[in-house]
Amino acid sequence: MDQTIERVVDLIDPEANALHGASVESAREAVLSGDPARVRALRGSFALAARDGKTVRMARSLDRPLRYFLAKRAEGPALFVASRIDVLYHALQKEGLEEQFHPSYTRMVPAHHVTELQLIGCPDPSPVHVRFFDPERNGPLTDTAGIGRRYVGALADEVAAWVKGLPEREPVGVSFSGGVDSGAVFLSTYHVMKSLGMNLSRLKAFTLTLGDGADLGQAREFLDRLGLGFFLEAVESDPAKIDLDETIRVVEDYKPLDVESAAMALALFRGIRERYPKWMHVADGDGGDENLKDYPVEENPELTIRSVVNNPMLYQEGWGVGKIKHSLTYSGGLSRAAARSFAPARHFGFLGFSPFSRPEVIAVAEAIPFDLLTKGSLERLYALKGEIVAAGVKAVTGFDLPVFPKRRFQHGATTLETLRSRLPEREIEYRKRFLALYQ
């Protein structure tokens, strides 16, 4: 007779769940059911774990991490679940189990999947991942104006669900660079709030500047063109405050581009918090590049335009669960990189919102026939996002979206020279510092 006593220690931050039309309890029941359709029906941001006897099921939205660690005990296995690696480690310390720990032994629940574990002891069976979001690809619509209307329409619907769920007088912020994605999020938020009769004095566009970057001027020009310049609020930071060790400790990763972006996010959220001690809600454009495949293919020797346009949700999920290059510790694509925004926001007590990461928006993007529209041309691929989003913003909000050349967050808040004076370029340095946290 099996006398093992299995445990589940749920350390997920409950305040970070932001569900629309469902309670956390009912959402947890949907995850426990293992029914992909029920989990797919959940709207909003969530990370959930539920247990029935020896069966544990977990699921999360794309915009936030969910990790777990399975520890061995004489009396039976113990599963620790949290959003962060360090939370798992400290929980193991309290139980005297820290000698089993290594950060690479933690596991990430991949986005868009229900992950099922059986707590039956040694040897542990591999988890089973069941996809709950599998959008159709290469739809019939080839008109970029029509695609844009659907895409930004879905974006505006997500923004509406978000602002309706906020307290009536709660201030609303947007992390704003004046780029295509943050521009679409800000204008959609402005349009939705105005259409709903909400007080627009609640809204601000926060732009980070380290004193020498191009984003602040771009953001000002963007809003001034549309007569909305009074919404802009510059958040100034000193490059000397960029702390590599702090950033790695917060983001819990070592990929240079993600660490650089997280460093900027920390500077932004620190600046807002110092100015507004009670501000909670800030939206961003995370996921916009991934949805419309707007990354420089030339910078990644593993990619070609064919691999980019023919692999479903490549930038959102990486190569995918079960593939050789899928990281069990981190997941892949934005499923991994979401921590660059989520972790800095939570570090300073904010609740972030990334409407481009919502399944309803991604589904519209995945239906775009990229191969047909680009015909193998990288130049055409890179131009597509501006065309689609500008057309959609015009159709949905009436605004003519200013379209500027693409820049990453960290390359617009400061210059590359200043960035390199604070953050190294080589990944090996980041890896060393990350592992040193647990030595």
Protein Blocks (a to p, Z undefined) as FASTA:
>chain_A
ZZbdcddddfbdfklpccehiafklmmmmmmnopaklmmmpgcjddddddehjbccdddd
fkbccdddddddfkbccddddfbfklmmmmmmmnopmmmpcfklpccddehiacddddeb
jaddddddddfbdcdehifblbfklmmmmmmmmmmmmmmmmmmmpcfklccddddehiak
lmmmmmmmmmmmmmnopafklpccddddehjamklmmmmmmmmmnopmmmpccddddfkl
pcfklmmmmnopabfklmmmmmmmmmmmmmmmmmmmmbfbdcdfehjlmmnopacfklpm
kbcfklmmmpghklmnonoehiaklcfklogajllmmmmmmmmmmmnopacddfklpmkl
mmmmmmpcfklmnnopaklmmmmmmmmmmmmmmmmnopacdddddddfklmmpcfklmmm
mpcfblklmmmmmmmmmZZ
